[in-house]
Amino acid sequence: MHGAKLGYAIIGGAFVVAACSSGDSSDFAGVGPSGGNSGGSGSLPPGMGSGDPEPEPEQELTSAFRVPVVSGHRVWTANPLSGRVALIDAKDFTVKTALAGAGPTYLTALPAEAGGSRALVINAQSNDATLLAADEDGDIEVLATSPVHQGANAWAVTSDGRFAVAWTDASAVPDADASEGFQDVTVLDLKTKEPTSKRLSVGYRPARVFVDDDDRHVYVVTDAGIDVVALDSEEGAIVEREVQLSADPANDTAAREVNITPNGEYAFVRREGKAYVTAVSLELGTFVDVQLPGAVTDLDLSADATLAVAVVRQKDLVADAAGAGAGAGAGGNAGAGGNAGAGGDAGAGFGGDGAVGNEGGAVGEEGGAGGLGAGAEGGAGMGPAPEPGRQSLVALLPVATIFTDPTSFQSVQLDELFGSVELGRDGDTALLFSNGIATTHLTMLGLAAAAHRTVDLKLPIFDATPTPDGAHAIALLRPPPGSTQPGAFAVVPVAKNLPPKIQGTLAVTVPEDLTKAAPAMVAVGNERALLTVTNGKDVSVSYLIRLPQLTVDAFPLDSVPLPRASGLVPEANQAFVAQQHPEGRITFIDLETKQQHTLTGFELATEVRQ
């Protein structure tokens, strides 16, 4: 293994981190050697010095379901006012429409035979769902209408398209009364020609719904715990059991974030302000708490679900700079076959002298099997004394073993400020940043080698979205007051060590009040991305990003975009943005030629303007 080598030691339930760096290049492209405590370039961002206000909680974007949706080379869209659903062919821009129920609003695409297309739409006013199918020519047939519970506004669908679960996401319901638990879910079985509909009751305020990869169970995360819904029991769909997430669920009231492995075997839970992650066995209904040295501010699962990645922001770490190992360092040649453990003269990992270790390291004698040793002279080495207020930590929890051994995990402590983590769908790099306190630094940490690279994006970061392959990321930025541009974003190469592209925008990317306006819409693919901004009135612009070239082209829009209503249609080589218009409006942008097509009033008499 090249680059930095990081290890840990568990002493009496506490853990310490050791880090050493070689001069070799990184194990993965685009990320330089990790020196454990090496900071990025650039000046100290606002809000990081001593005496600054306490940071705000990290903010994470949640995906509320909105129209339109993509199915093959076609786009489904719905108009709640007219009661019509339209299917637009993104190759030739032909449009077919069909009547659904009253107020068709929440769409989801379903698997379909080659050349065809299927979709489900919740009709918000008639409290039912319409199943639609289109043939190769795009002609739409209404297959069935099934009842759903009142207030359904979200879908979860099995990968084979047999089951669809309509549920109510309370976060999309403004000013909901405490008496509204939104506890109904409706399971549609679409296997037969006449779909069946079954209502079930789950825990108070569902927040997320997961479907396991064998399409047999649905996991509903609620205020009380996780409800397991069996889809194919002898009784049909049933709520099989509830899995509790703590020993005292009635008093477990902290806001929490839950991630579930695709096979439905484990869940990982973080709680706001709590210094631990709970690992839950959904099969056994048991759990363990994994203790960390400070409040966990974000949590995610790696693409292959082998690691749960937790972060602890610098001001939430228990240790202060004085106790973090002044004068300690990565001593010796650690690792497999190394000469010595991680040495250094002083400093326990998180305060206190004499926490661990004997001089020369606990493991790794010359020629021996490696691993990093616990530090020397009564301390675990952690590198040079860190700059006050500049440390954050990533904990890599192995899914396969953390439940049986909650003290065995790797920790990486860096002299960077971050409290949020985003992981790509197929990538092996964690994007680390903070939006709870102003920082311009984005850190990229390779999960395999634990090496990192930090870039300065010049403006405070709000969010970062990785491309599916993890090779690039789009970061939303906040320009300071008085900036000539109201918004900005960055295109960041992740897989290669290249400079990021900073781009100003004609409307804000991150509104001051996120309860009244949404951030910029970002749709990402491996070769193209689309970012759309609006001031809600007279300025609406989409920015087409070419990857890996990092070029950006602006496309003004005729009207205000609908919330979360943009995307890519790879099979047609198009991007699209749906906009506010009583008879429907959608703009397509060719990903190669950059030609722009706007369809307006397509529910009445289709008009194509170039």
RODONU-792561 format. One record per residue (C-alpha): x, y, z; residue in one letter. Coordinates in steps of 0.2 Angstrom, whole numbers, plus 2048, in hexadecimal, padded with zeros to 3 digits. Example, Ala and Ser with C-alpha at 12.3 -4.5 7.8 and 13.67 -1.06 7.14 Angstrom:
<milums>
83E7EA827A;8447FB824S;
</milums>
This chain:
<milums>
800800800M;8078117FBH;803822802G;7FE824814A;7FB815820K;7EF81882EL;7EB80D83DG;7E380D84DY;7E480585EA;7D680286AI;7DA80487DI;7CD80288AG;7BF80687FG;7C7816878A;7D0817868F;7DF821861V;7E5824850V;7F7822849A;7FC828838A;80C82882EC;81082D81CS;81B82680FS;822830800G;8198257F4D;80A82A7E9S;7F88257EES;7F08157EBD;7E281D7E1F;7E382A7D3A;7E183C7D8G;7E383B7EBV;7F583F7F1G;7FE837800P;7F583A810S;7FF84081EG;7F283E82CG;7F4850831N;7F8859821S;7EC86781DG;7E786E80CG;7EC87E805S;7E488F807G;7E089A815S;7D6896824L;7C489781FP;7B88A2829P;7B189B839G;7BF88F83DM;7CA899849G;7C989885BS;7BB8A3863G;7B08A1853D;79E89D855P;79988B858E;796882847P;78487E841E;77F86C83EP;78386582DE;776866820Q;772858815E;768859805L;75984D805T;7518477F5S;73F84B7F5A;7368427E7F;73184D7D8R;72C84C7C6V;7328487B9P;73A8377B8V;74582F7ABV;74181E7A3S;74D818796G;74D826789H;73C82E78ER;73783A79CV;7278387A6W;7208487ADT;70F84C7B5A;70485B7B7N;6FA85C7C7P;6EE8697C0L;6E98617B0S;6E984F7B6G;6F484A7A8R;7058407A7V;710843798A;71D838791L;72B841787I;73783877BD;74784177EA;74E83B76DK;741843762D;73784D76EF;72684676AT;71A846778V;70C83B77DK;70083E78CT;6F3835796A;6E68397A3L;6EB8327B5A;6E18367C5G;6DE8467CEA;6EE8507D1G;6FC8447CAP;70B84A7D3T;71883D7D9Y;71F8327CCL;72B8237CBT;7318197BDA;7308067BCL;73A7F97B3P;7337F57A2A;7367EA793E;7437F0786A;73C7FF77DG;72D802789G;72B80C798S;72180B7A8R;71D8177B6A;71281A7C6L;70B82A7CBV;70382F7DCI;6F38397D9N;6F48457E8A;6E284A7E7Q;6D983A7E4S;6E48307EFN;6E98227E3D;6F781D7D7A;6F681B7C4T;70180D7BCL;7068137AAL;70F80979CA;71580F78BA;71A80477CD;728807770E;71F815767D;71C81E778G;70981B778D;70381B78AI;6F780F792E;6EF8117A3V;6F18007AAL;6E98027BBA;6E580E7C9T;6E78087DBS;6E38117ECP;6F18187F7V;6F0820808H;6EC833809Q;6FC83E809G;707832800A;71583B7F8N;72482F7F5A;72881E7EDW;7338107F1A;7348037E3V;73C7F17E2T;7497EF7D5S;73E7E27CCD;7307EE7CBG;7237E37D3R;7207EC7E3F;71E7FF7E6A;71D8077F7V;7148187F8A;718821808W;718832810T;72883C812D;724848820A;73385381CS;72A85880CA;71A85D816V;71C86F81CP;71687382ED;710862831A;707860842D;70E85584FA;6FE84B84ES;70284683CE;70D83683DG;70C83282BF;70C820830Q;703818821D;70C810813V;704808804T;70B7F97FBV;7077F67E9L;70A7E47E2D;70B7E77CFL;70E7D57CAK;6FC7D27C4T;6F27DB7B7K;6E87E27C5E;6F47E97D2P;6F07E67E4T;6F17F47F1S;6F47F1804K;6F57FF811R;7017FC820L;70580682FS;717809835V;71F814842G;71D827844Y;724832837R;72D82782AP;73D830824A;745823818R;74081380FV;74C806809F;7497F77FEV;7557E9800D;75E7E27F1D;7547D27F0D;7447DB7EFD;73C7D27FER;73C7DF80CH;73A7F180EV;7427FB81DY;73880A823V;74281682EV;73781E83AT;73882984AD;737819854A;74380D84BG;74380383BI;7337FA835D;7367EA82BV;7297E781EV;7297D6816A;7227D7804L;71F7C5800D;7197BD810S;70A7B180FE;6FF7BF815E;7067CB807G;70F7DA80DA;7107DC820I;7197E682DV;7247D7833E;72C7E0842R;7347F0849E;7477F184CV;74B7FC85BQ;75B807859L;75F80986CS;75B80287DA;750811881D;746815871P;73A82087AA;74782C87FN;75282A86FD;74C83A868T;75B841860A;75A84584DA;762836844R;768830833E;76681E82EV;76F815820N;76B80281CI;7767F6812T;76E7F1802P;76C7DF808N;7627E5817G;76D7DD823E;7747EC82DY;76F7FE830A;77B80C836F;77481A840V;77B82B846R;772837851R;77484A852E;78084F85FG;78583D864K;796836864A;79282485EY;78B81B84FV;77F80D852T;7817FD848A;7717F3847V;76E7E1841S;75D7E2839L;75C7CF838E;75F7CC84BL;7587DD851G;7677E085BT;7737EF85BF;7847F6862V;78A807864D;79B80C85CV;7A3819867Q;7AC82885EL;7B6836865P;7A9844862G;79884785BA;79583E84AV;78F84B83DT;78C84082ED;78C82E829L;78B825818D;78E814811L;79C810804S;79680B7F3A;7997F87F6D;7917FA808A;7A17F3810T;7A480281AL;79A80E824A;7A381F823V;7A082B832A;7A783C834V;7AB846844V;7AD859841R;7BC862849Q;7B286C856K;7A985C85BD;7B985285FL;7BC84E871V;7CF852871A;7D6863870D;7E6868867A;7F0867876A;7EB85587AG;7EC84F868A;7FE84A868G;80A859868A;81B854861G;81484285DA;81683C84CG;81682D840A;826825845G;82E81683EG;82A80D82EN;819806832A;80E7FA829G;8107E8822A;8217E2825G;8267F382CG;8347F6839N;82A7FE846A;81980484CG;81381684BA;81F81E857G;82183085DG;82583786ED;81583D875A;80383F875G;7F5833876A;7E9834868G;7DB83D871F;7E3845880G;7EC83E88FG;7FE837891D;801825892G;7F281F889A;7FA81287FV;80A80A879G;81C80687CN;82B80E873E;82C808862G;81A80385FG;80F7F5864A;8117EB854V;81B7EA845G;82D7E484AE;8397E383BE;8337D682FG;8237D3839G;8117D4833A;80C7E6833G;7FF7F2838G;803802841L;809802853G;80280C861A;80D81B864G;81D81C86EA;82182387FE;80F822886G;806828877G;7FE824866A;80782E859G;7FC83A84FM;809845846G;80D85784AP;803861855A;7F386684CP;7ED878849E;7DF87C855P;7CE87984EG;7D487183ER;7D285E842Q;7C485383CS;7C284083CL;7BB833830V;7B7822838A;7B781382CL;7AB806833L;7AC7F482BP;79B7EE828V;7A07DC829A;7A87DD83BT;7A37EC844I;7937E484BF;79D7D7854T;7AC7E2858D;7A77F485AP;7B87F985FT;7C17F384FS;7C0801841F;7CC80D839Q;7CD81F83CS;7D482D832V;7D783E83AQ;7DC84C82FL;7E085F832D;7D1864828E;7C086A82CL;7B285F826F;7A185882EG;79885181ES;79D843813V;79683E802E;79A82D7F9L;79982A7E7G;78E81C7E0R;79D8127D9D;7AB81C7DFG;7B78187EED;7BA82A7F3T;7B2833801A;7AE8467FFL;7B184F80FL;7AB861812F;7A186B81ES;79287781CN;78F87982FG;79D88582FI;7A588F821A;7B3885819T;7BA886807T;7C3875808H;7BD865800L;7C6855805T;7C68457FBM;7CB836805L;7CE8257FDG;7C5817807L;7D180A801A;7E2812805A;7DC81F811A;7E682C807A;7DF83E805H;7E084D7FAR;7D885E7FFT;7D486C7F3V;7CF87E7F6D;7BF8837EDL;7C18957F2K;7AF8977F8L;7A688F806P;79F87E802I;78D878804F;78C8687FCD;79585C7F1A;78E84F7E4T;7998427DDP;79683B7CCT;7918297CBP;7A28227C7D;7AA82E7D5G;7B68367C9A;7AF8477CBH;7A58517D7A;7998617D6I;79A86C7E5A;78E87A7E9L;7968897F0L;7908997F9R;7988A97F3P;79B8B6801P;7908C6802P;7948D27F5G;79A8C67E8S;7968CA7D6T;78F8B97D3Q;7808B47DEP;7858A17DDG;7938967D9A;7988847D7F;7A887A7D4A;7AC86B7C9V;7B98607D2V;7C38527CBP;7C48447D8V;7CD8367CEA;7DB8417C8K;7E584E7D0N;7DF85D7C6L;7D986E7CBP;7C68717CEP;7BC87D7C3K;7B388B7CCI;7A48927C3Q;7998A17C8G;7868A07C5T;7798AD7C1L;76E8A77CFA;7718A17E1V;77788F7E3T;77388E7F5V;7658997FCP;7678A180DE;756899813D;75588780DL;744886814T;73D892807K;74888E7F8A;75287E7F2A;76487E7EDP;76A87C7DBA;76486C7D3M;7728617CEV;7718527C2A;7818487C0V;78783B7B4G;7998347B1N;79C8407A1E;78F84E7A4R;7878577B2A;7798647B2L;7778727BFL;76887D7C0T;76688D7C9V;75789A7CBT;7538AA7D4N;7418A47D3G;73C8B37C8K;7458B87B8D;7568AF7B9V;75789C7B6S;7668947AFV;76C8827ACS;77F87F7ABY;7858707A1L;7958697A7I;7A085E79CR;7AB8517A5L;7BA84E7A5P;7BC85E79BQ;7B58697A9L;7AD87579DT;79D87E7A1V;78F885796D;78189079CA;76F88E795F;76289B79AP;75089379EL;74089B799D;7388997AAS;73B8947BCV;7408817BEP;7358757C8L;73D86F7D8P;7488607D5R;74285E7C3A;75285D7B9S;75C84E7B3G;7668447A6L;75F838799V;76F82E794P;766824787E;76183377EA;77183D781N;76684B789Q;765855799A;75485D79EF;74C86A7A9V;73986A7ADA;73287C7B0Q;7238857B7Q;7158867AAH;7038827AAP;70387779BE;71487079EG;726876799R;73686C798I;747871790T;753864789F;765867786I;76F85B77BD;77F855784L;789855775E;783863769T;77D86E777K;76D87276DQ;75F877778Q;74C872775H;73E87877FT;72D87077FL;71F87B785T;70C878787G;70F866782F;6FF86078AE;6F586A77EL;6FE86C76DA;71086876ET;71C876769E;72E873767V;73A883767R;74C882764Q;
</milums>
